[in-house]
Amino acid sequence: MRTGNPVLNDRTFEDFGVSRRATAADAAPSATMTIQGTAQKTLGLLLLALNAACVTWSQTIPSSAAAAR
């Protein structure tokens, strides 16, 4: 990596493991994503976003009981 910054030289990122390109053989079996794991995480994040949207919506829209009074 060529840079004019003396701090960012080739040895800067050696301890982080990004100084060389990782291969599929380097990945541990537990570090690989499966379809099931991806689907579960997607569903969890979708439910979290839906919950946040419902709470926000309920805070901005007055309830029907309060509006009827």
C-alpha positions, 0 to 999 in steps of 0.5 A: 500500500503506497501512502504519504502518511508514515504511520500507514505503512505495510507493517501497520495492519499486520497484527489485524490479519489484513496484510494478506488476503484471506482464503476460504481455507483460513475461515473456521467452520463456525465463522462461515454463514449458513442459509439457516443462520442468515435467515434467522438473523434476517428475521430477528432484525426484521422483527426488531425494525418492525417493533421499533416502527410500531412503537414510533407509530404509536407515539405519533398517532393519538389513540382512538380513545383519546381522540373520541373525548 
